Amino acid sequence: MFWQTTESVSETVRYLSLQWITELSREVAESEQLARLAANHSIAVTQVVTDGPEGTVTYHLELGDGAARFGPGPADSEDVRMEQDWDTAVAVATGELNAQEAFIGGRIRLTGNQQLLLESQSVFGALDAVFSAVRERTVYS
């Protein structure tokens, strides 16, 4: 008898886990829109989330020279660093808290080239579309 198994395409991933970072890395690398933006934009952002289930998690986005990369750890040539606690990160990721309100309220601490961050809004719009693909199968606990 022949047995065939199929893996679930919509496997859930835990927010900020290594599996979540890996999924986003793949999605970012495959994004044609981010690749197009990387031809004209260059930015390296490090995100640090503290007090989560796995402690402090650091990941990055680097965009430039026609390529977009997302992965664990800090950006090699960091332009901007954002730090926040787990509750803030989850609230922003799930839409319960607007990111701009979190910045204004001091819940997200920003260091580095703020002007470059403002000039890169199209990058973050495209990145949100990539996050949406993974967000559908992300659990936040």
C-alpha positions in Angstrom: 0.0 0.0 0.0 1.3 3.5 -0.9 1.1 6.2 1.7 1.4 9.8 0.8 1.7 12.6 3.3 1.3 16.2 2.6 2.7 19.0 4.7 0.5 21.9 5.6 1.2 25.0 3.5 -0.2 27.2 6.2 1.8 26.0 9.2 1.7 28.4 12.1 4.8 30.2 13.4 5.3 31.9 16.7 5.9 35.6 16.5 9.6 36.5 16.7 10.7 32.8 16.8 13.6 31.7 14.6 11.0 30.0 12.3 9.1 33.3 12.0 12.4 35.1 11.1 13.2 32.4 8.6 9.8 32.6 7.0 10.1 36.4 6.7 13.6 36.1 5.3 12.3 33.9 2.5 9.4 36.2 1.8 11.6 39.3 1.7 14.1 37.6 -0.6 11.3 36.6 -3.0 9.6 40.1 -3.0 9.9 41.7 -6.4 8.7 45.0 -5.1 11.4 45.1 -2.4 14.0 44.2 -5.0 12.8 47.1 -7.2 12.9 49.5 -4.3 16.4 48.2 -3.3 17.7 49.5 -6.7 17.0 53.1 -5.5 16.9 52.9 -1.7 19.5 51.8 0.8 18.7 51.3 4.5 19.7 48.9 7.2 17.4 48.6 10.2 17.8 46.7 13.4 14.8 45.7 15.5 15.2 44.8 19.2 12.3 43.3 21.1 12.8 42.8 24.9 10.9 40.9 27.5 9.5 38.3 25.2 8.9 34.5 25.7 12.4 33.9 24.4 14.0 36.9 26.1 15.4 39.6 23.8 15.1 39.0 20.1 17.1 41.0 17.5 16.5 40.9 13.8 17.2 43.2 10.8 16.3 44.4 7.4 19.0 45.5 4.9 18.0 46.9 1.6 20.3 48.2 -1.1 22.2 47.4 -4.3 19.1 45.7 -5.8 18.7 43.2 -2.9 16.6 43.0 0.2 17.7 40.8 3.2 15.9 40.0 6.4 17.4 37.9 9.2 18.4 37.3 12.8 20.8 39.6 14.6 21.7 43.2 14.0 22.2 44.8 10.6 25.8 44.8 9.5 25.8 48.5 8.7 23.0 49.7 10.9 21.4 53.1 9.9 18.5 52.9 12.3 17.7 50.9 15.5 14.3 50.4 17.0 13.8 49.0 20.5 10.6 48.0 22.1 9.2 45.6 24.6 7.2 42.4 23.7 3.8 43.9 24.5 4.4 46.9 22.2 5.8 44.8 19.4 2.7 42.5 19.6 0.3 45.4 19.7 1.9 47.0 16.7 2.1 43.7 14.8 -1.5 42.9 15.4 -2.8 46.4 14.6 -3.9 47.1 18.2 -1.5 50.0 18.4 -0.5 52.4 15.6 3.3 52.4 15.1 3.4 56.2 14.9 1.5 56.5 18.2 4.0 54.0 19.8 6.9 56.2 18.6 5.3 59.4 19.9 4.4 57.8 23.2 8.0 56.6 23.7 7.0 52.9 23.5 9.4 52.4 20.5 12.8 54.0 21.0 14.5 55.1 17.8 18.1 55.8 17.3 20.1 56.5 14.2 19.3 58.3 11.0 15.6 59.3 11.4 15.7 61.3 8.1 16.6 58.2 6.2 13.8 56.3 7.9 11.3 59.0 6.8 12.7 58.8 3.2 12.2 55.1 3.2 8.5 55.0 3.8 7.9 53.2 0.5 10.2 50.4 1.7 8.1 49.9 4.8 4.9 50.0 2.9 6.2 47.1 0.7 7.6 45.3 3.8 4.1 45.5 5.3 2.7 43.5 2.4 5.4 40.9 3.0 4.6 40.8 6.7 0.9 40.3 5.8 1.8 37.0 4.1 3.3 35.6 7.3 1.0 37.4 9.7 -1.9 35.2 8.6 -0.2 32.2 10.1 1.5 33.8 13.1 0.5 33.2 16.7 1.3 35.9 19.2 1.8 34.0 22.5 
